[in-house]
């Protein structure tokens, strides 16, 4: 059903669409065509935590960033130190293979007023127009997920309209320690605050794991409101950072239009990967990996070009690693090892870019000759970032 990728979850295929489907696609559509089983109904990307292009574990986390599972951003502010990992601990018999795990490695039992810790995902406004937010026909939203922690008590899941500065929060309870529990929360549609129809961040979902009094001293804001006082955003939230014994897992995150939670929408690995690659694309990582073809523009200036596997959200920035002899350029029956891509990304677009490197001490090619560029070191990598 490739023609439906990117369409609103409630779009029904036309006869022409059905006519072009493979037999298996027709069979799958016939068995899942009820109103709550439309394709791509899950607004969350990588809700099963199966894609982790950046790596499967990061320790010493104290600041904002993307660390393991794609599309999931970690925002700690003065609240402990953390290890995040892509875990194989999952709810039994539900079809999940991975979860996102947060583990406290340096505790903070007395957070400052402005302290916070959130796991969040951001969304492009152009992907959410079908929710009709800001109109009389605004859709309700239902959030469902599996969660597990040794720290029982109240946790907060918050939506934030970044275009109109409107928020709504709901509480859920982890009842039993070290036990996978499924949670379902329904949020009313918002008749105010249109989402911009563009590729910028318009909407955010946050799972709070800790918060200081700046965010907890009011009354929980469980209905949409503009300019919500910070004090109402995370009232009742437990402090997961109060002990190095604390850990928190989540998987099967699904956000969909309507008031009913449907079964988790499992996507094929390649489809899920392409959705993640719109925001971050790991081109190559590790030793002895082909990067791309290029040309010696001069004897010491190497210019290369590559195409992205899917259109990225914006023209990306280049993310790379460097070190002694991390890369090699093969040309004219020899190889020149070099340390880094010293030139900036060239002519970037959403579909591809050029990369240059100029190293007069290590590159000694023949002007105009073709080059095959590869990695040499296990720590070498080339990636492209277009995150929200």
C-alpha positions as CSV (number, residue, x, y, z in Angstrom):
1,X,0.0,0.0,0.0
2,X,2.8,2.4,-0.8
3,X,0.5,5.0,-2.3
4,X,-1.0,5.6,1.1
5,X,2.3,6.6,2.8
6,X,2.0,10.1,4.2
7,X,-1.8,10.3,3.7
8,X,-4.1,11.1,6.6
9,X,-4.9,7.9,8.6
10,X,-8.6,8.1,7.7
11,X,-8.1,8.2,3.9
12,X,-9.6,5.2,2.1
13,X,-7.9,3.9,-1.0
14,X,-9.7,4.7,-4.3
15,X,-10.5,1.9,-6.8
16,X,-7.4,2.9,-8.8
17,X,-5.3,2.5,-5.6
18,X,-6.8,-0.9,-4.9
19,X,-6.3,-1.9,-8.5
20,X,-2.6,-1.2,-8.3
21,X,-2.0,-3.1,-5.1
22,X,-0.3,-6.4,-4.9
23,X,-2.4,-9.4,-3.9
24,X,-0.9,-9.4,-0.3
25,X,-1.6,-5.7,0.1
26,X,-5.2,-6.2,-1.0
27,X,-5.6,-9.0,1.5
28,X,-4.1,-7.0,4.3
29,X,-6.3,-4.0,3.5
30,X,-9.4,-6.2,3.5
31,X,-8.7,-7.5,6.9
32,X,-7.8,-4.1,8.5
33,X,-10.2,-1.7,6.8
34,X,-12.3,-0.8,9.8
35,X,-12.2,2.8,11.0
36,X,-9.7,2.1,13.7
37,X,-7.4,0.1,11.5
38,X,-6.5,2.5,8.7
39,X,-2.8,2.5,7.7
40,X,-0.4,5.1,9.3
41,X,-2.9,6.0,12.0
42,X,-0.1,6.3,14.5
43,X,1.2,9.8,14.7
44,X,4.3,8.6,16.7
45,X,7.3,7.6,14.7
46,X,9.3,4.7,16.0
47,X,6.9,4.0,18.8
48,X,8.2,0.5,19.2
49,X,11.8,1.8,19.7
50,X,13.1,-0.6,17.0
51,X,15.2,2.0,15.1
52,X,18.3,3.3,16.8
53,X,20.7,4.7,14.2
54,X,22.8,6.6,16.7
55,X,23.5,3.6,18.9
56,X,22.0,1.3,21.4
57,X,23.4,2.8,24.6
58,X,24.6,6.2,25.9
59,X,25.9,6.9,29.4
60,X,26.6,10.1,31.3
61,X,23.5,12.0,30.0
62,X,23.0,15.3,31.6
63,X,21.9,17.5,28.7
64,X,19.4,17.8,25.9
65,X,19.8,15.6,22.9
66,X,18.9,12.5,20.8
67,X,20.8,9.5,22.1
68,X,19.4,6.1,21.1
69,X,16.0,5.3,19.8
70,X,15.3,7.5,16.7
71,X,12.9,10.5,17.1
72,X,13.0,10.3,20.9
73,X,14.6,13.4,22.4
74,X,15.8,13.4,26.0
75,X,15.6,16.7,27.9
76,X,17.2,16.7,31.4
77,X,17.7,20.0,33.2
78,X,19.7,19.8,36.4
79,X,18.2,16.5,37.4
80,X,20.6,13.6,37.8
81,X,22.8,11.7,35.4
82,X,21.4,9.0,33.1
83,X,22.2,6.0,30.9
84,X,19.7,5.5,28.1
85,X,19.6,2.3,26.1
86,X,17.6,0.4,23.6
87,X,16.5,-2.6,25.7
88,X,15.2,-6.0,24.9
89,X,13.1,-6.0,28.1
90,X,9.5,-5.8,26.6
91,X,6.0,-6.8,27.6
92,X,5.5,-10.5,27.0
93,X,3.4,-11.7,24.1
94,X,2.7,-8.3,22.6
95,X,5.0,-8.4,19.6
96,X,7.5,-5.9,20.7
97,X,11.3,-6.6,20.5
98,X,12.7,-3.3,21.9
99,X,12.0,-0.7,24.5
100,X,13.6,2.6,25.6
101,X,15.2,2.4,29.0
102,X,16.2,5.3,31.3
103,X,18.5,4.4,34.2
104,X,19.6,6.8,36.9
105,X,23.3,6.7,37.5
106,X,23.7,9.9,39.7
107,X,20.8,10.7,41.9
108,X,19.2,14.0,42.8
109,X,16.7,13.5,45.6
110,X,16.2,17.3,46.2
111,X,15.7,18.9,42.7
112,X,15.9,22.6,42.3
113,X,12.7,24.5,41.3
114,X,13.6,24.5,37.6
115,X,14.7,20.9,37.4
116,X,13.1,18.6,34.9
117,X,13.5,15.4,32.9
118,X,11.4,14.6,29.9
119,X,11.4,12.1,27.0
120,X,9.7,13.8,24.1
121,X,8.8,13.7,20.4
122,X,8.2,16.6,18.1
123,X,6.0,16.6,15.0
124,X,5.7,18.6,11.8
125,X,2.5,20.7,11.5
126,X,1.9,19.6,7.9
127,X,1.5,16.0,9.1
128,X,-1.3,16.9,11.6
129,X,-3.7,19.0,9.5
130,X,-6.2,16.2,9.4
131,X,-6.7,16.6,13.2
132,X,-8.5,19.9,12.5
133,X,-7.0,21.4,15.6
134,X,-8.2,25.0,16.2
135,X,-11.5,24.4,14.5
136,X,-15.0,23.4,15.7
137,X,-14.3,19.9,14.3
138,X,-11.1,19.3,16.2
139,X,-10.3,15.6,16.8
140,X,-9.8,14.1,20.2
141,X,-6.5,12.2,20.6
142,X,-5.9,8.9,22.3
143,X,-2.4,8.0,23.6
144,X,-1.6,4.4,24.5
145,X,1.7,2.8,25.6
146,X,3.4,0.1,27.6
147,X,5.5,1.3,30.6
148,X,7.5,-0.3,33.4
149,X,9.4,1.0,36.4
150,X,10.5,0.1,39.9
151,X,9.3,3.6,40.9
152,X,5.6,3.4,41.3
153,X,3.3,6.5,41.5
154,X,2.0,9.3,39.4
155,X,3.6,10.3,36.0
156,X,2.6,12.9,33.6
157,X,2.1,12.8,29.8
158,X,1.8,16.3,28.2
159,X,0.8,17.6,24.8
160,X,2.2,21.0,23.7
161,X,1.0,23.1,20.7
162,X,4.2,25.0,20.0
163,X,2.5,27.2,17.4
164,X,-0.1,28.6,19.7
165,X,1.5,27.9,23.1
166,X,-1.3,25.7,24.3
167,X,-0.9,22.7,26.6
168,X,-2.8,19.9,28.2
169,X,-1.5,17.3,30.6
170,X,-2.8,13.9,31.9
171,X,-1.6,11.8,34.8
172,X,-1.2,8.0,34.7
173,X,-0.1,5.7,37.5
174,X,2.5,3.0,37.6
175,X,0.8,0.7,40.0
176,X,3.1,-2.3,40.3
177,X,6.9,-2.2,40.5
178,X,8.9,-3.9,37.8
179,X,5.8,-4.9,35.9
180,X,4.8,-4.0,32.3
181,X,1.5,-2.1,32.3
182,X,-0.5,-0.7,29.4
183,X,-1.8,2.8,29.8
184,X,-4.4,4.6,27.7
185,X,-5.2,8.3,27.9
186,X,-7.7,10.3,25.9
187,X,-7.3,14.1,25.3
188,X,-10.1,16.3,24.2
189,X,-9.9,18.0,20.8
190,X,-8.7,21.6,20.9
191,X,-11.0,24.1,19.2
192,X,-8.4,26.9,19.4
193,X,-4.9,27.2,18.1
194,X,-4.3,26.2,14.5
195,X,-1.2,24.1,13.7
196,X,1.0,25.7,11.0
197,X,0.9,23.8,7.7
198,X,4.7,23.5,7.3
199,X,7.7,21.3,8.1
200,X,8.6,23.0,11.4
201,X,7.9,21.7,14.9
202,X,4.3,22.4,15.7
203,X,3.3,19.8,18.3
204,X,5.1,18.0,21.1
205,X,4.4,15.0,23.4
206,X,6.4,14.7,26.6
207,X,6.7,11.9,29.1
208,X,7.8,13.6,32.3
209,X,10.1,11.6,34.6
210,X,10.9,14.3,37.1
211,X,10.1,18.0,37.8
212,X,10.9,20.7,40.3
213,X,8.4,23.0,42.0
214,X,8.3,25.4,38.9
215,X,6.3,22.7,37.2
216,X,4.5,21.0,40.1
217,X,3.3,23.6,42.5
218,X,-0.1,24.4,40.8
219,X,-3.1,22.4,39.6
220,X,-2.7,19.9,36.8
221,X,-3.7,21.4,33.5
222,X,-5.9,18.6,32.1
223,X,-7.7,20.8,29.5
224,X,-6.3,22.9,26.7
225,X,-5.3,26.4,27.7
226,X,-3.1,29.1,26.2
227,X,-0.1,30.4,28.2
228,X,-0.5,27.7,30.8
229,X,1.4,28.5,33.9
230,X,4.5,26.2,34.2
231,X,3.3,25.3,37.7
232,X,0.4,23.4,36.2
233,X,2.3,21.2,33.7
234,X,3.5,18.3,35.8
235,X,1.7,18.3,39.1
236,X,2.0,15.1,41.0
237,X,5.0,13.8,39.0
238,X,7.3,11.4,40.9
239,X,11.0,12.0,40.9
240,X,12.7,9.2,39.1
241,X,16.0,10.8,39.9
242,X,15.8,10.2,43.6
243,X,17.8,6.9,43.6
244,X,20.4,5.2,41.4
245,X,18.2,2.1,41.7
246,X,15.5,3.8,39.6
247,X,14.8,2.8,36.0
248,X,12.0,3.4,33.5
249,X,11.0,1.6,30.3
250,X,8.6,2.5,27.6
251,X,7.5,0.9,24.3
252,X,4.4,0.6,22.0
253,X,3.7,4.3,22.1
254,X,0.8,5.1,19.8
255,X,-1.0,8.4,19.4
256,X,-4.1,8.4,17.1
257,X,-7.2,10.5,16.3
258,X,-10.4,9.5,18.2
259,X,-11.3,8.3,21.6
260,X,-10.5,4.6,21.2
261,X,-7.0,3.0,21.4
262,X,-6.5,0.5,18.6
263,X,-3.9,-2.3,18.6
264,X,-0.3,-1.0,18.1
265,X,0.4,-0.4,14.4
266,X,3.5,-2.4,13.6
267,X,5.3,-1.2,10.4
268,X,7.8,-3.2,8.4
269,X,11.4,-2.4,9.4
270,X,12.3,-0.7,6.1
271,X,9.2,1.6,6.3
272,X,9.9,2.6,9.9
273,X,13.6,3.2,9.0
274,X,12.7,5.5,6.1
275,X,10.3,7.6,8.4
276,X,13.2,8.0,10.8
277,X,15.7,8.9,8.1
278,X,13.7,12.0,7.2
279,X,15.1,13.5,10.4
280,X,18.4,11.7,10.9
281,X,20.3,9.5,8.4
282,X,23.3,7.4,9.3
283,X,25.1,7.0,6.0
284,X,27.9,4.8,7.2
285,X,29.5,3.7,10.5
286,X,32.5,1.4,11.3
287,X,35.6,0.3,9.5
288,X,35.9,-0.8,5.9
289,X,32.6,0.7,4.7
290,X,32.1,2.4,1.4
291,X,31.1,6.0,1.7
292,X,30.7,7.3,-1.9
293,X,32.5,8.1,-5.2
294,X,34.3,11.3,-5.9
295,X,36.9,13.2,-7.9
296,X,40.2,14.8,-7.2
297,X,39.3,18.4,-8.1
298,X,43.0,19.2,-7.4
299,X,45.7,16.9,-6.3
300,X,44.8,17.7,-2.6
301,X,41.1,18.6,-2.9
302,X,38.7,15.7,-2.9
303,X,35.1,16.4,-3.8
304,X,32.3,13.9,-3.4
305,X,28.5,13.7,-3.8
306,X,25.8,11.4,-2.4
307,X,22.1,11.0,-2.4
308,X,19.9,10.4,0.6
309,X,17.6,7.3,0.7
310,X,14.6,9.4,1.4
311,X,13.8,13.1,1.3
312,X,14.9,14.7,4.5
313,X,12.8,17.3,6.4
314,X,15.2,20.2,5.5
315,X,18.7,20.4,4.0
316,X,20.7,18.7,6.7
317,X,23.9,19.3,8.6
318,X,26.8,16.9,8.3
319,X,27.6,14.9,11.5
320,X,31.0,13.1,11.4
321,X,33.8,11.7,13.4
322,X,37.5,12.3,12.9
323,X,40.8,10.9,13.9
324,X,44.1,9.7,12.6
325,X,43.6,7.8,9.3
326,X,39.8,7.4,9.9
327,X,39.1,7.5,6.1
328,X,40.8,6.5,2.8
329,X,40.6,7.6,-0.8
330,X,41.3,4.9,-3.4
331,X,42.4,6.2,-6.8
332,X,45.0,5.4,-9.5
333,X,45.9,2.0,-8.0
334,X,46.7,3.4,-4.5
335,X,45.0,4.6,-1.3
336,X,45.5,7.9,0.6
337,X,44.4,7.7,4.2
338,X,43.1,11.0,5.7
339,X,41.7,12.2,9.0
340,X,38.6,14.2,8.4
341,X,36.2,15.8,5.9
342,X,37.7,19.2,6.4
343,X,35.4,21.1,4.0
344,X,31.8,22.0,4.9
345,X,28.8,20.2,3.4
346,X,28.4,21.5,-0.2
347,X,25.2,22.3,-2.0
348,X,22.9,20.6,0.6
349,X,19.3,19.9,-0.3
350,X,16.7,17.6,1.1
351,X,17.7,14.8,-1.4
352,X,21.5,14.9,-1.4
353,X,24.7,16.9,-1.0
354,X,28.3,17.3,-1.7
355,X,31.2,16.8,0.7
356,X,34.7,18.1,0.3
357,X,38.0,17.5,2.0
358,X,41.3,19.2,1.5
359,X,44.4,17.8,3.1
360,X,47.7,18.7,1.4
361,X,49.7,16.5,3.8
362,X,47.8,13.3,3.3
363,X,46.0,13.5,-0.1
364,X,48.2,13.3,-3.2
365,X,46.0,12.3,-6.1
366,X,45.8,13.1,-9.8
367,X,43.6,16.0,-10.7
368,X,40.5,14.7,-12.5
369,X,40.8,11.1,-11.4
370,X,37.9,9.3,-9.9
371,X,38.0,8.2,-6.3
372,X,36.3,5.6,-4.1
373,X,36.1,6.8,-0.5
374,X,35.7,4.5,2.5
375,X,36.1,4.3,6.2
376,X,39.2,2.8,7.9
377,X,38.5,3.0,11.6
378,X,35.9,1.4,13.8
379,X,34.9,4.8,15.1
380,X,34.4,6.4,11.7
381,X,30.9,7.6,10.8
382,X,29.1,9.9,8.5
383,X,25.5,11.1,9.3
384,X,23.1,13.8,8.4
385,X,20.8,15.7,10.8
386,X,17.5,17.4,10.0
387,X,15.8,16.9,13.4
388,X,13.0,19.2,14.6
